[in-house]
Amino acid sequence: MKRNIAIATLTAAVLVGGGLVATAAFADSDSGAKDDRTAGAGRSADGTREQAAGRTNVDEAVSAASKAVPGTVTEAELDDDDDSRTVWELDVYGSDKVWHDVTVDASTGKVLSHRADDDNDDRDRHAPRSAGVALDAAVKAALAQQSGTVTAVDLDDDDDDDRRGALRWDVDVTGKDGKEHELRVDAKSGAVTVDRDDD
């Protein structure tokens, strides 16, 4: 009888102790998940932007901007606005033949603002029509070359190198290793070249 009581007492102690350990482990696990979600709300610990930080990727931001302003998106960049929110800033050449600036909340995917841009001297009105490779195809090609999170994409024809103004997509990708990669996607052929890798 004493032996049965001793075994029962020991079993109860193990069960209670195990329950406490499991509860503590669950609490730690839950707080860690919360910390991960909180860290994902803006910038990571080293200051780099992440896709998890925005929850809205470049394709979703482009889709939201295109619904607000029908046309061709020629630039999308992940940035911080004046309210310290992470946002996508997009340039859209509208079907009304007017340039528009569109801002999309990177946390919710909602369009925060859009307005016609009168200051369009630095933009090539023919660029959207002359790009054989669309933005989404350029992003896909860049990510096939370098996996990670796209933080900016821009249709560019600046004559700043030996390509003599060849139209291209400049795509910035933050790799899973935290490094920044700049890739160029030819807007006619879709060929990808690595422009620069930054630590």
C-alpha positions, 0 to 999 in steps of 0.5 A: 500500500505504501508502495502504491502511494509512493508511486502515485505521488511520484507520478503526480509530481512528474505530471505536474512538473511536466505540465509546468515545463510544457506551459513555460515552453509554450509561453516562450514559443508564443512570445517568440512568435509575437516578437517575430511578428513585431520585428516584421512590422518594419525593419529587421534588427540590422535595418534591412527591409524584408518581405515579411516586414511589409507582408505586401510584396511587389506584385501585390503593390503593383496590383493595388496601384493598377486598380487605383490608376489603370495604366503601366507601373514603371517603378515600385520602391519599398520606403518609409513615409513621413509617418514611419510606415513602410510603404510602396511608392509607385510610378504609374503611366496612366491610361489617361496618358498622365503620370501618377504617384501611388502610395500603397501601405506595405502592411495592409496592401491598401492604397494610401494616396494617388495623385497626378504628377505634373513634374514629369520632365525626367520620365520618358513617356514612350518607355512604358509602351516600348518595354517588351518585358513587363514589370512582373516578368522582370521581377520573376526573371530577377528572382530566378537569378537571385532569390530573396525579396524585391525592394525596388524595381525601375524601368530605366534607360539612363545612358550611364554606362556602355549600354547606350540607353538600352531600356532595362529594368533595374531590380533590387533584391535583398537576399536571405543572407541580408545582402543587397543585390542589384540586377538588370533585366533587359526590357526587350529580351528578358536577359538578366545580368548582375549589376552589383552585390552589396554587403 
